[in-house]
Amino acid sequence: MKNLKDVLEKLRVDDIVINAEFPIDGTIEEMIKFLEGQNFIDISMHHGSISRIFNDMKKKCVVKFGNRFSFADTSKEKISKDNPIFYICLDDPVAYSVYYKNNYDSTIDIVENDKKAFLEELNKRFGW
């Protein structure tokens, strides 16, 4: 019984996603609405370095600026290679990127403007 209790304490309802699929071909509004449905909060009013803002918030966050937005989940760990930032730009040119900042504040791309690879990373990290 002790093992079951340990498992139940670690299981969070927020981590359970049923039939969720990120609307990659949708509008910015549809994508952000989807993220809000997955408990991401809009922190667009904050200013400064995106990775620093996400790390300070320690939550699932999204920042929108025009036809571009970034999102990340820092509720469990800071931005890193294993917990990157996802960026979508629907301006011309359209861009889908996944990246993080190293200790020297340089951007390290995991996915650089590749929609299919972006979706693979998204699914790997969030199970969508």
N, C-alpha and C positions, 0 to 999 in steps of 0.2 A: 504493500500500500504506500510505503514511503516513496518509492520510485514514481508511482502514478501522481502523487502529490507534487513531486518535483517537476514533472512534465507539465502538469496543469498550471503551476505557478509561472512557468516560462512561456506558456502559450498565451499570446495576446490576440484578442478578437481583431484588432486593427491589422494584424499580419495576414489575415485570411482574405483572399481575393477570389471571388467566384465569377468565372467567365468574363473577366475583364480583358478588354483589348484596346490598346492605345489607338485613338483615331488618327493615325499618321497622315491620312489623306484629307482630314477635316480642316476646318478653319482654326485660327488661333483661339477663338472663343470656345470652340468645341474641345480643343485639346486642353485648355485651362480648366474648363468645366469638368472634364474627365479627371484631371489631376485633383481638383477640389473634392470630387467624389471619392478619391483615394486618400483623403485627409491631408492633402497639401494645402498650405496656407499662402495667400498672396502677400508678399512683402515688398511690393513694388515701390512703396513709399520710402524705403531705406536706400541710402546712397553710400557708395564706396566700392571697394573690391568685392566682386560677387562671391568669391570663395571665402573671404573673411566674413561677409554677412551671413552666408550659409553656416559656417562653422560657429559663429556667435549665437545663432538662433537655436541650434541643436534640435531641429524639427524638419519635417518634410516641407520644403519651401519652393515657391515659384516666383520669379521676378519677370515682369513683362515690360518691354520698352518698344513701343510701336508695333511693327510686325515681327518682332523678335522676342524670344523669351528663353530663360534658363531655369532649370529645376534640379534639385538634388535632395537627398534624404540624409541629413546629418543627425538624426535622432539617436543613432547607435554609434557612429564614428565620424571623424572629421573627413573632409575631402582628401582623397588620396587616389592612388592607382586603383585600389580595390573599391573605392566609393567616389566615382567621378561626378562631374557636372555634365548635364545634358543640355544642349543648345540647339534651338531651331530658329531659322530665319526664313520667313516667307517673302522677303523682298527679292528683287532681282539682283544678284543671283540667289537662288534658294540654297540653304545650307543646313546640314544635319551633322552636328559634331558632338563628340564626347571627349572631355579633357579633364585635367587636373593641374594644379600648380605645384611645382617642386619647392624645396626649401629656399631656393633663390628667387622665388616668385616668377619663374619662367613657366610658360604654358607647355604642357606635354600632351600631345594629341594621342588619344586611343583610337578614335575614329575621326577622320578628317573629310567632311563633306561627302559622306556615303550613306544614302538612305537605308540600304539593306543592312549594312554593318551596324548602323545606328539602332535599327530595330532588334538586331541580334543582341547587342549590348543591353538594350532596354529590357528585353525579355530575360536575359541572364541575371540582371540585377533585381528586377521587380516581378518577374513571372507573368508579365502581361502577354 
